[in-house]
């Protein structure tokens, strides 16, 4: 399972750190990352990290502002959000999909088809 934490409210330009506790599957076999859903918008991928080799990918909106990482124990995936904008307001979901490859295919997997999905954590950015 995946359990998110760390959401909250922040002013524009601020930072937040989201965490995702992973359990019940072999981390090395999965690509783990984050999707988000802004109010009135569709779910979209944000970032991904390979459980096998730690390689990472980001969508254009996340590049340069967000940083994904996993701990050495491979039980927690974090997403550091910086230079936040009101447009980043969304529920952020942790997801995991087999295999451990963070390519364009990962971002095209429908959220509800992901092998594992968390319940989400809300990030609110005020202007």
C-alpha positions in Angstrom: 0.0 0.0 0.0 1.0 3.6 -0.3 0.3 6.3 2.3 0.9 10.0 1.6 1.6 12.7 4.1 2.9 16.3 4.2 0.3 18.2 2.4 -0.9 21.6 3.7 -1.4 25.2 2.9 1.4 27.5 1.8 1.8 30.9 0.1 3.0 31.3 -3.4 6.7 31.0 -3.6 6.8 28.6 -0.7 7.9 25.0 -0.3 6.4 21.7 0.9 7.7 18.2 1.3 5.4 15.3 0.5 6.1 11.8 1.7 4.9 8.4 0.5 5.3 5.3 2.7 5.4 2.2 0.6 4.7 -1.3 1.8 3.5 -4.7 0.6 5.4 -4.9 -2.7 9.0 -5.3 -3.9 10.1 -1.7 -4.3 12.8 -2.6 -6.8 10.3 -3.9 -9.3 8.2 -0.8 -9.5 8.3 2.8 -10.8 6.9 4.9 -8.0 5.8 8.5 -8.3 3.2 11.2 -8.0 0.1 12.2 -9.9 -2.0 15.2 -9.0 -5.5 16.5 -9.6 -6.3 20.2 -9.5 -9.8 21.4 -8.9 -11.9 20.9 -12.0 -9.1 19.3 -13.9 -8.0 15.8 -14.9 -5.4 13.8 -13.1 -1.9 14.3 -14.4 1.5 12.7 -13.8 4.1 14.8 -12.0 7.2 12.8 -11.4 8.5 9.2 -11.2 11.5 7.4 -9.7 12.6 3.9 -10.6 12.8 1.5 -7.6 15.5 -0.4 -9.4 18.1 2.3 -10.3 16.8 5.5 -8.8 16.5 7.2 -12.2 13.9 10.0 -12.2 11.7 11.8 -14.7 9.5 14.9 -14.4 6.7 16.5 -16.4 7.5 20.0 -17.8 5.5 21.7 -15.1 7.6 20.0 -12.4 11.0 20.3 -13.9 13.3 22.6 -11.9 10.8 23.1 -9.1 10.0 19.6 -7.8 12.5 17.0 -6.7 11.6 13.3 -6.2 13.8 11.0 -4.1 13.6 7.7 -2.3 15.4 6.7 0.9 18.1 4.1 1.2 15.7 1.6 2.7 13.4 2.0 -0.3 10.3 2.4 1.8 9.7 6.1 1.4 9.4 8.3 -1.7 9.5 12.1 -1.2 8.5 14.9 -3.4 10.0 18.3 -2.6 7.9 21.1 -3.9 9.4 24.5 -4.3 8.6 27.8 -5.9 5.0 26.8 -5.5 2.3 28.6 -7.6 -1.5 28.7 -7.1 -1.7 26.5 -10.1 0.0 23.8 -8.1 -3.0 23.5 -5.8 -4.2 19.9 -6.1 -4.6 16.6 -4.4 -1.3 14.8 -4.8 -1.4 11.0 -5.1 1.4 8.5 -4.7 1.3 5.7 -7.3 3.3 2.6 -8.2 3.4 0.7 -11.4 5.3 -2.4 -12.6 7.9 -2.4 -14.0 10.5 -0.1 -12.6 10.8 2.1 -15.7 9.9 5.8 -15.6 9.3 6.4 -19.3 6.6 8.2 -21.2 4.5 5.0 -20.9 4.3 5.4 -17.1 2.7 8.8 -17.5 0.2 7.4 -19.9 -1.1 4.7 -17.6 -4.5 5.8 -16.3 -4.4 6.6 -12.6 -7.1 4.1 -11.8 -5.1 1.4 -13.6 -1.9 1.9 -11.6 -1.0 -1.2 -9.6 -0.9 0.8 -6.3 -2.5 4.1 -5.4 -2.6 6.2 -2.3 -5.5 8.1 -1.0 -3.9 11.5 -1.6 -2.8 14.6 0.3 -4.0 18.1 -0.4 -1.7 20.9 -1.3 -3.2 24.4 -1.3 -1.1 27.4 -2.6 -2.5 30.9 -2.0 -1.5 34.0 -3.9 
